[in-house]
Amino acid sequence: MGINNQKKTFRLSLVGNFLLLLTGAGFITYLYLSKSSELPVVPYSEFLHQVEKGQVSQAMIGDRIIVYQLKKSNEDILLPPPSELQSPQQSSNNPFYSSESSKLLNPQTSNNTQSDLLSTVAVEDPQLSEKLTKKGVVFEAAPPPKNSWLNSLLAWIVPPIIFVAAFQFLNEYNGRDGGRSLAFSKSKAKVYVEGESAKITFADVVGVEEAKTELQEIVEFLQSPDRFTKIGARIPRGVLLIGPPGTGKTLLAKAVAGEARVPFFSISASEFVELFVGTGAARVRDLFEEAKKQAPCIIFIDELDAIGKSRSSGNFYSGGNDEREQTLNQLLTEMDGFNAGDSTVIVLAATNRPETLDSALLRPGRFDRQVLVDRPDLLGRQLILEHYAKKVILTEEVNLKKVATRTPGFAAADLANLVNEAALLAARSKREAIQQADFNEAIERIIGGLEKRSRVLSDREKKIVAYHEVGHALIGAVMPGGGKVAKISIVPRGISALGYTLKMPTEDRFLMNEEEFKEQICMLLGGRSAEEIVFSTVTNGASDDLQRATTIAEKMVLSYGMSKIIGPLAYQKSDGTNFLGDNGSNATNRVVSEETARAIDYEVKQIVEQEHQRAIAIIQSNREMLEIIANRLLNTEVIEGEELQSLLDQVKFDG
């Protein structure tokens, strides 16, 4: 048996002896303190009733119990001296009675009966002494109990011994190395050995070919480092994967370890930070120590921004004892000097908030390389769909390229969820294979939410929704802007959508000009414009359309320089690349003069109002088609496919 095992066995036996000793001492103490005679216990209300009737002769008042004696018809039986009184209810703390007084309370050894001496639980009653005096009751307080040193000794010594024994016991079983004084500092990283990490390779990652090419160099270095070191090349010590959520950053990191066939340490950055200051730094040290023992290997830290936020951003207290700052400093230190000798440890990290990271993390020598893992393009989406489609059964009519075309902006996780949703829809309909219609319905469920046919609209509300959606469709037909209207529905979906018009892009777009932005605003205002023309009033159904139209107009003026009055100036500044899709919530407006602010407001209003008037003109020019399509929509609730295209092809506008 090794020395560490002997120490561990000795400590466990010591803990066992402590627990056994405490158990025996507690049992003996219980037997000693529980030796008392039993007295009848009456309710406190009955005690007061007996006092009021003058039946009580004497009483001894303790902290928790009152012992009293009833009057006899012939003579009163006196209570023993206070020093000889014992309260059975307080025997677990400090008894009132001595061993001699127990004979008085025992009906077998005393001439008194148990009915002469009674007890009741003491209640905080300020008027009790006045009541007893008024009725001529002789009473006094209980004297300080004997043997109080024993209880005080147990109260001060037993809890610390139990705490120390329990802490030592838990420490021995939580510490994996058996020799640490604190197991809290142990790293929580999950380790995948060669056989486990090799299950995921670059073949399992599709749609991000550029990122795979960048990481292939890391794999080659781990497999044959001599080829690089002979000419003096130094491999990047850290690689930061940045990109939107769900694009496959974690999967890419596992694929690197699988290709290189090296141990893979995986941990989330939030697992370093704990309540106790210094725990995170200790876990960082332990993680790198374990990694050095298994070098060459890979450490993957997910969501790095949890500990890597900039120290100048106000989230840290400079010079303070902040736990997250200590953890970050320790990580910086380890990354700067862990590559010693033949120990090769490469750190991969992932984040979708690179703009918040500390500059010391991003400097050369730590995270030397940043790899963008962006949302896939059309070809990438098709490859991802084909990859996940291998796990399900498809009919021959399914065209995954069409599905990829209708899903711009979907990340890899979204596409995986899309295939799963289509499979669930097919299984719900008791079909053995997935059809194209299942993919179409799955896309609409992801974009708009679940259909809510149980939501009943009145005839007037349904009519308003129908004309509103047809208004969007008419302008979408006149101003395609790289897409076309694929479906109109007045079936409620999601939380608040009473209807929707689905416009699918025909290609991926990365640049848009001023006119295309205005066409988007015009289409967004088409529903409200149709309500104005048909019902001569407006409803709150266009609230989301107005929000989106205003946002586009503001970006045109503040960020894109698409203003004739303001000119090519940017009045909105952003902290950096935003991958979270919060529509630029991290952007702030520059300080401007009142005159410039009025000019900005005027320009934004002019853009929206001009497109509003253009939307009204388009709908008035196609009023007959508005009525035809709206009436058909009220009958069928959904119009799509060739039927919809044949109707929209008749929409004309010469303005």
C-alpha positions in Angstrom: 0.0 0.0 0.0 1.4 3.5 -0.9 2.0 6.3 1.5 -0.9 8.3 0.2 -3.3 5.4 0.6 -1.9 4.8 4.2 -2.5 8.4 5.0 -6.0 8.2 3.6 -6.8 5.0 5.6 -5.5 6.6 8.8 -7.6 9.7 8.3 -10.7 7.7 7.6 -10.2 5.5 10.7 -9.6 8.7 12.7 -12.9 10.1 11.5 -14.7 6.8 12.3 -13.3 6.8 15.9 -14.5 10.4 16.3 -18.0 9.6 15.2 -18.1 6.5 17.4 -16.9 8.5 20.4 -19.5 11.2 19.8 -22.2 8.6 19.4 -21.3 6.9 22.8 -20.9 10.2 24.6 -24.3 11.4 23.3 -26.0 8.2 24.4 -24.5 8.4 27.9 -25.4 12.0 28.2 -29.0 11.2 27.1 -29.3 8.5 29.8 -27.9 10.9 32.5 -30.1 13.8 31.6 -33.3 11.8 31.1 -33.4 10.4 34.6 -36.3 12.2 36.1 -39.8 11.5 37.4 -42.9 12.2 35.4 -45.4 14.8 36.5 -48.8 15.3 35.0 -48.8 18.1 32.5 -51.9 20.3 32.3 -52.7 23.1 29.7 -51.7 26.6 30.7 -55.3 27.7 30.5 -56.3 25.1 33.1 -53.5 26.3 35.4 -54.8 29.9 35.1 -58.4 28.6 35.8 -57.1 26.8 39.0 -55.3 30.0 40.1 -58.5 32.0 39.6 -60.5 29.6 41.7 -57.9 29.6 44.5 -57.0 25.9 44.2 -53.2 26.5 43.9 -51.2 26.8 47.1 -47.5 27.1 45.9 -45.7 27.4 42.6 -42.1 27.4 41.2 -41.7 29.2 37.9 -38.9 28.1 35.6 -37.9 29.3 32.1 -39.8 26.6 30.3 -42.0 24.9 32.9 -44.1 25.8 36.0 -44.4 23.2 38.8 -47.2 23.9 41.2 -49.1 22.2 44.1 -52.9 22.1 44.7 -54.5 22.9 48.0 -55.8 20.0 50.2 -59.0 20.2 52.0 -57.3 19.3 55.4 -53.8 20.6 55.0 -51.5 22.0 52.5 -48.6 20.0 51.3 -45.5 22.2 51.1 -43.2 22.1 48.1 -39.7 21.1 48.8 -37.0 23.7 48.8 -36.2 25.3 45.4 -32.9 23.6 45.3 -34.6 20.2 45.4 -37.1 20.8 42.6 -36.6 19.2 39.2 -38.5 19.8 36.0 -39.0 16.7 33.9 -39.5 18.8 30.8 -36.1 20.5 31.3 -34.2 17.4 32.2 -32.7 17.4 28.7 -31.1 20.8 29.6 -30.6 21.4 33.4 -32.9 19.6 36.0 -34.6 21.5 38.8 -34.6 18.6 41.2 -31.9 16.7 43.0 -31.9 12.9 43.3 -33.6 13.2 46.7 -36.5 15.2 45.4 -37.3 12.5 42.9 -38.6 10.5 45.8 -41.2 13.2 46.5 -42.4 13.0 42.9 -42.5 9.2 42.8 -45.9 7.9 44.2 -44.4 4.6 45.2 -41.9 6.2 47.6 -43.8 9.3 48.9 -47.0 9.8 50.9 -48.1 12.4 48.3 -50.1 11.4 45.2 -49.1 12.6 41.8 -52.2 14.7 41.5 -50.9 17.0 44.3 -47.9 18.2 42.1 -48.7 19.3 38.6 -46.8 21.0 35.8 -47.5 23.2 32.8 -45.5 24.8 30.0 -44.4 28.3 30.9 -45.9 31.0 28.7 -44.6 34.6 28.6 -47.3 36.3 30.7 -46.3 39.6 32.4 -49.4 39.6 34.6 -48.8 36.1 36.0 -47.1 37.3 39.2 -49.9 39.8 39.8 -52.5 37.0 39.5 -50.6 34.7 41.8 -50.2 37.4 44.4 -53.8 38.4 44.3 -54.9 34.8 45.0 -52.4 34.3 47.8 -50.2 31.8 46.0 -46.7 31.3 47.4 -44.3 31.4 44.4 -40.7 31.8 43.5 -38.3 31.5 40.5 -36.3 28.3 39.9 -32.7 28.6 41.1 -29.8 28.2 38.7 -29.5 24.6 37.6 -26.7 22.3 38.9 -24.1 20.7 36.6 -24.5 23.5 34.0 -20.8 23.1 33.2 -21.5 19.8 31.5 -24.1 21.3 29.1 -21.9 24.3 28.3 -19.0 22.0 27.6 -21.0 19.8 25.2 -22.4 22.9 23.5 -19.0 24.4 22.8 -17.0 21.2 22.0 -19.3 18.8 20.2 -20.3 21.0 17.2 -16.7 22.0 16.2 -15.6 18.3 16.5 -18.5 17.2 14.3 -17.8 20.0 11.8 -14.1 19.2 11.6 -14.7 15.4 11.3 -17.3 16.0 8.5 -15.1 18.4 6.6 -12.1 16.0 6.7 -14.3 13.1 5.6 -15.8 15.1 2.6 -12.3 16.4 1.7 -10.8 12.9 1.5 -13.6 11.7 -0.8 -13.9 14.8 -3.0 -10.2 15.2 -3.7 -9.1 13.1 -6.6 -5.4 13.3 -5.7 -6.0 12.5 -2.0 -3.3 14.9 -0.8 -4.8 18.3 -1.3 -6.0 20.3 1.7 -8.9 21.8 -0.3 -10.8 19.8 -2.9 -12.6 22.9 -4.1 -9.6 24.0 -6.1 -9.7 20.8 -8.2 -10.5 21.5 -11.9 -13.9 20.4 -13.2 -12.7 19.8 -16.8 -14.0 16.7 -18.5 -11.2 14.7 -20.1 -11.7 12.8 -23.3 -8.9 10.3 -24.0 -7.8 9.3 -27.5 -10.4 6.6 -28.0 -13.3 8.9 -27.0 -12.2 12.1 -28.7 -11.5 10.3 -32.0 -15.2 9.6 -32.3 -15.6 13.2 -33.8 -13.5 14.2 -36.8 -13.6 16.9 -39.5 -15.9 14.6 -41.4 -18.6 15.4 -38.9 -18.3 19.1 -39.4 -19.6 20.5 -42.6 -20.5 23.9 -43.9 -17.5 25.7 -42.4 -14.7 24.7 -44.7 -12.7 27.9 -44.2 -12.6 27.3 -40.4 -11.6 23.7 -40.9 -8.7 24.8 -43.2 -7.4 27.1 -40.5 -7.6 24.4 -37.8 -6.0 21.8 -40.0 -2.6 23.4 -39.3 -3.1 22.8 -35.6 -3.8 19.1 -36.2 -0.6 18.8 -38.4 1.5 20.4 -35.7 0.2 18.0 -33.0 0.8 15.0 -35.3 4.2 16.0 -36.5 5.7 19.0 -34.7 9.3 18.4 -35.9 8.4 19.5 -39.4 7.6 23.0 -38.0 10.2 23.3 -35.3 13.1 22.4 -37.6 12.7 25.7 -39.5 12.0 27.7 -36.3 8.3 28.0 -36.7 6.2 28.4 -33.6 2.7 27.1 -33.6 0.0 29.4 -32.1 -0.5 28.7 -28.5 -4.1 29.7 -28.4 -6.9 29.7 -31.1 -10.1 31.7 -30.5 -13.2 30.5 -32.3 -15.6 33.4 -32.7 -19.0 33.4 -34.3 -22.8 33.4 -33.7 -24.4 30.8 -31.4 -25.0 27.4 -32.9 -22.5 27.5 -35.7 -20.4 24.6 -34.5 -17.6 26.1 -32.5 -17.6 23.4 -29.8 -17.9 20.6 -32.4 -14.9 22.0 -34.3 -12.8 22.0 -31.2 -13.7 18.3 -30.5 -12.9 17.5 -34.2 -9.4 19.0 -33.8 -8.8 16.7 -30.9 -10.2 13.8 -32.8 -8.1 14.4 -35.8 -4.9 14.8 -33.8 -5.8 11.9 -31.5 -4.7 13.6 -28.4 -6.4 14.1 -25.0 -9.1 16.8 -24.9 -9.8 18.8 -21.8 -13.3 20.4 -22.1 -14.6 23.0 -19.6 -16.9 26.0 -19.5 -15.4 29.2 -18.3 -18.2 29.7 -15.8 -17.0 26.6 -13.9 -13.9 28.5 -12.9 -15.8 31.1 -10.9 -17.1 30.3 -7.5 -18.2 32.1 -4.4 -14.9 31.8 -2.6 -12.2 34.2 -3.9 -9.2 32.3 -5.2 -11.0 29.2 -6.2 -11.1 30.0 -9.9 -7.4 30.8 -10.1 -6.6 27.5 -8.3 -8.8 25.6 -10.8 -6.9 27.2 -13.7 -3.6 26.2 -12.2 -4.8 22.6 -11.6 -6.2 22.4 -15.2 -2.9 23.3 -16.8 -0.9 21.0 -14.4 -3.1 18.1 -15.5 -2.8 19.1 -19.1 1.0 19.2 -18.9 1.1 15.6 -17.6 -0.8 14.4 -20.7 0.9 16.7 -23.3 0.6 17.0 -26.2 -3.1 17.7 -25.6 -5.8 20.3 -26.2 -7.7 22.5 -23.6 -11.0 23.8 -24.7 -12.6 26.6 -22.8 -16.2 27.3 -23.9 -17.9 30.7 -23.4 -14.6 32.4 -22.7 -16.2 35.8 -22.1 -17.5 34.5 -18.7 -14.0 35.1 -17.2 -12.2 37.0 -20.0 -14.2 40.3 -20.0 -12.1 43.4 -20.4 -10.8 44.8 -17.0 -11.4 48.3 -18.3 -15.0 47.9 -19.1 -16.3 48.6 -15.6 -17.1 44.9 -14.8 -14.0 44.7 -12.7 -12.8 46.7 -9.7 -9.3 47.6 -10.4 -6.9 46.7 -7.6 -9.7 44.9 -5.7 -10.0 41.3 -4.7 -12.4 40.3 -7.4 -12.7 36.6 -8.0 -13.1 36.9 -11.8 -10.1 39.2 -12.1 -7.9 36.8 -10.3 -9.1 33.9 -12.5 -8.4 36.0 -15.6 -4.9 36.9 -14.3 -4.1 33.3 -13.6 -5.2 32.3 -17.1 -3.0 35.0 -18.7 0.0 33.8 -16.6 -0.6 30.1 -17.5 -1.0 30.8 -21.2 2.2 32.9 -21.3 4.5 30.2 -19.9 3.0 26.8 -20.1 4.8 25.6 -23.2 8.0 24.4 -21.6 10.2 21.8 -23.1 8.4 19.1 -25.0 5.1 19.8 -23.2 2.8 21.0 -26.0 -0.6 22.3 -24.8 -2.8 24.1 -27.2 -5.7 26.2 -25.9 -8.9 26.4 -27.9 -11.6 28.8 -26.8 -15.0 29.8 -28.1 -17.1 33.0 -27.6 -19.8 34.9 -29.4 -18.9 38.2 -27.7 -15.3 38.9 -28.9 -15.7 42.6 -28.4 -15.9 42.2 -24.6 -12.7 40.2 -24.2 -9.6 41.7 -22.5 -6.9 42.9 -24.9 -4.3 41.0 -22.9 -6.0 37.7 -24.0 -5.9 38.6 -27.6 -2.3 39.6 -27.9 0.2 37.5 -29.8 1.6 34.8 -27.5 -1.7 33.9 -26.0 -4.6 33.7 -28.4 -2.5 34.3 -31.5 -5.2 33.3 -34.0 -8.9 34.1 -34.3 -11.0 31.8 -36.5 -14.4 33.1 -37.6 -17.1 30.4 -37.6 -19.9 32.2 -39.3 -23.4 31.2 -40.4 -23.2 29.0 -43.5 -23.9 30.2 -47.0 -26.3 28.5 -49.5 -23.8 25.7 -50.3 -22.9 25.3 -46.7 -26.6 25.0 -45.6 -27.2 22.3 -48.3 -24.2 20.3 -47.1 -25.4 20.5 -43.5 -28.9 19.4 -44.5 -27.5 16.5 -46.4 -25.3 15.5 -43.4 -28.3 15.4 -41.0 -30.6 14.0 -43.6 -28.5 10.8 -43.5 -30.0 10.0 -40.1 -33.6 10.2 -41.3 -35.8 8.7 -44.1 -36.7 11.0 -47.0 -39.0 10.6 -49.9 -37.6 11.0 -53.5 -39.5 14.3 -53.9 -37.5 16.1 -51.2 -35.2 18.8 -52.7 -32.7 19.8 -50.0 -31.4 22.6 -52.2 -34.8 24.3 -52.1 -34.9 23.9 -48.4 -31.4 25.5 -48.1 -32.6 28.4 -50.3 -35.6 29.0 -48.0 -33.4 29.1 -44.8 -31.1 32.1 -45.1 -29.5 33.0 -41.8 -30.0 29.6 -40.3 -27.0 28.3 -38.3 -25.9 24.7 -38.2 -27.9 24.1 -35.0 -31.0 25.6 -36.6 -30.7 23.3 -39.6 -30.3 20.2 -37.4 -33.4 21.3 -35.5 -35.2 21.8 -38.8 -34.5 18.2 -39.9 -35.7 17.0 -36.6 -38.9 19.0 -36.7 -39.7 17.7 -40.2 -39.2 14.2 -38.9 -41.5 14.8 -36.0 -44.2 16.2 -38.3 -43.9 13.1 -40.5 -44.1 10.8 -37.6 -47.1 12.7 -36.2 -48.9 12.2 -39.5 -48.0 8.4 -39.3 -45.9 8.5 -42.5 -42.8 6.4 -43.0 -40.8 9.1 -44.7 -40.3 12.8 -44.7 -41.9 14.8 -47.5 -41.1 18.3 -48.9 -44.3 19.6 -47.2 -42.9 18.6 -43.8 -39.8 20.7 -44.4 -41.9 23.7 -45.5 -44.1 23.4 -42.4 -41.0 23.0 -40.2 -39.5 26.2 -41.6 -42.7 28.1 -40.8 -42.9 26.7 -37.3 -39.3 27.8 -36.6 -39.8 31.3 -38.1 -43.3 32.1 -37.0 -44.1 29.6 -34.2 -46.8 27.0 -33.9 -50.2 27.3 -35.6 -53.0 28.2 -33.2 -56.2 27.2 -34.9 -57.9 27.2 -31.5 -57.6 31.0 -31.4 -61.0 32.1 -32.7 -61.2 35.5 -34.4 -64.4 37.4 -35.0 -65.5 37.8 -38.6 -64.4 41.5 -38.6 -61.0 40.7 -37.1 -60.4 38.0 -39.6 -61.3 40.3 -42.4 -58.9 43.0 -41.2 -56.1 40.4 -40.9 -56.8 39.2 -44.4 -56.6 42.6 -46.0 -53.6 43.4 -43.9 -51.6 40.4 -45.1 -52.7 40.8 -48.7 -51.4 44.4 -48.6 -48.0 43.1 -47.7 -48.1 40.5 -50.5 -49.1 43.1 -53.2 -46.2 45.3 -52.5 -43.9 42.3 -52.1 -44.9 41.3 -55.7 -44.2 44.7 -57.1 -40.9 45.1 -55.2 -39.3 41.7 -55.1 -35.9 42.9 -53.7 -34.2 39.6 -54.1 -37.1 37.5 -53.0 -40.7 36.5 -53.7 -43.9 36.0 -51.7 -44.3 32.3 -51.1 -47.3 32.1 -48.8 -50.1 34.1 -47.3 -51.9 32.9 -44.2 -54.5 34.2 -41.7 -54.0 31.2 -39.3 -52.6 32.6 -36.0 -49.0 31.6 -35.1 -46.7 32.1 -32.2 -47.5 34.5 -29.4 -49.2 37.4 -31.2 -49.1 36.8 -34.9 -52.7 36.7 -36.2 -51.5 36.1 -39.8 -48.3 36.3 -41.8 -46.9 36.8 -45.3 -43.9 34.6 -46.0 -41.4 36.1 -48.4 -38.5 33.8 -49.2 -35.2 35.1 -50.7 -34.0 33.7 -54.0 -30.3 34.1 -53.1 -28.0 35.1 -50.2 -27.6 38.8 -49.9 -24.6 40.6 -48.2 -25.0 44.1 -49.6 -28.1 46.2 -50.0 -28.4 49.6 -51.6 -30.6 52.5 -50.5 -33.5 51.7 -52.8 -33.7 48.1 -51.5 -33.9 49.3 -47.9 -36.7 51.6 -48.9 -38.5 48.7 -50.6 -38.3 46.8 -47.3 -39.9 49.7 -45.5 -42.6 50.0 -48.1 -43.5 46.3 -47.8 -43.6 46.6 -44.0 -46.1 49.4 -44.3 -48.3 47.6 -46.8 -50.5 46.0 -44.2 -51.3 49.3 -42.5 -51.9 51.1 -45.8 -54.4 48.4 -46.8 -56.3 48.9 -43.6 -56.4 52.6 -44.2 -57.8 52.2 -47.7 -60.4 49.5 -47.0 -61.5 50.4 -43.4 -60.6 54.1 -43.3 -58.9 53.4 -39.9 -55.9 51.6 -38.5 -55.4 49.0 -35.7 -52.6 47.9 -33.5 -51.9 44.9 -35.8 -49.1 46.9 -37.5 -47.1 47.7 -34.3 -44.3 45.3 -35.1 -44.2 46.5 -38.8 -43.8 50.1 -37.6 -41.0 49.1 -35.2 -39.0 47.4 -37.9 -39.6 50.1 -40.5 -38.4 52.8 -38.1 -35.3 50.7 -37.2 -34.3 50.4 -40.8 -34.8 54.1 -41.5 -32.7 55.0 -38.4 -29.9 52.8 -39.5 -30.0 54.3 -43.0 -29.5 57.8 -41.4 -27.3 57.1 -38.4 -25.1 54.2 -39.6 -25.2 53.8 -43.4 -24.9 57.5 -44.4 -27.9 57.2 -46.7 -29.2 60.7 -46.0 -29.2 63.7 -48.3 -29.5 66.2 -45.3 -27.1 64.6 -42.8 -24.6 63.3 -45.4 -22.1 60.5 -45.2 -21.6 60.6 -41.5 -22.1 57.9 -38.9 -23.9 59.0 -35.7 -24.1 55.6 -34.2 -21.0 53.8 -32.9 -20.8 50.2 -32.0 -18.4 48.5 -29.5 -17.5 45.7 -32.0 -18.8 42.8 -33.9 -22.2 41.6 -32.6 -23.0 38.0 -33.1 -26.0 37.7 -30.7 -28.6 39.1 -33.0 -29.9 41.8 -30.7 -30.2 44.4 -33.5 -27.3 46.4 -32.4 -28.3 46.9 -28.7 -24.6 47.4 -27.9 -24.5 50.4 -30.2 -24.6 53.9 -28.7 -25.5 57.3 -30.3 -22.9 60.0 -30.5 -23.5 63.3 -28.8 -25.0 65.7 -31.3 -26.4 69.2 -31.2 -30.1 69.9 -31.0 -30.1 71.1 -34.6 -28.5 67.8 -35.8 -30.9 65.8 -33.7 -33.9 67.6 -35.3 -32.4 66.9 -38.7 -32.0 63.2 -37.9 -35.6 63.0 -36.7 -36.9 64.8 -39.8 -34.9 62.6 -42.2 -36.1 59.4 -40.5 -39.7 60.6 -40.6 -39.4 61.6 -44.3 -38.1 58.2 -45.3 -40.9 56.3 -43.6 -43.6 58.7 -44.7 -42.5 58.6 -48.4 -42.6 54.8 -48.4 -46.0 54.9 -46.7 -47.4 57.1 -49.5 -45.9 54.8 -52.1 -47.5 51.8 -50.4 -50.9 53.5 -50.5 -50.4 54.3 -54.2 -49.5 50.6 -55.1 -52.5 49.2 -53.2 -54.9 51.8 -54.7 -53.6 50.9 -58.2 -54.4 47.2 -57.5 -57.6 47.6 -55.5 -59.4 44.9 -57.6 -56.7 42.4 -56.9 -56.7 43.3 -53.3 -60.4 42.3 -53.1 -60.0 39.1 -55.1 -57.1 37.8 -53.1 -58.5 38.8 -49.7 -61.9 37.1 -50.4 -60.1 33.9 -51.5 -57.9 34.1 -48.4 -61.0 34.4 -46.2 -62.4 31.2 -47.7 -59.2 29.1 -47.7 -57.2 30.8 -44.9 -54.0 29.9 -46.7 -52.8 30.7 -50.3 -49.5 29.4 -51.6 -47.7 27.8 -54.5 -48.8 28.3 -58.1 -52.2 29.6 -57.1 -50.6 32.5 -55.3 -48.1 33.2 -58.0 -50.8 33.3 -60.7 -52.6 36.0 -58.7 -49.6 38.1 -57.8 -48.4 38.1 -61.4 -51.4 40.3 -62.2 -50.3 43.0 -59.8 -49.0 46.1 -61.7 -47.6 49.5 -60.7 -46.1 52.1 -63.0 -45.1 54.6 -60.4 
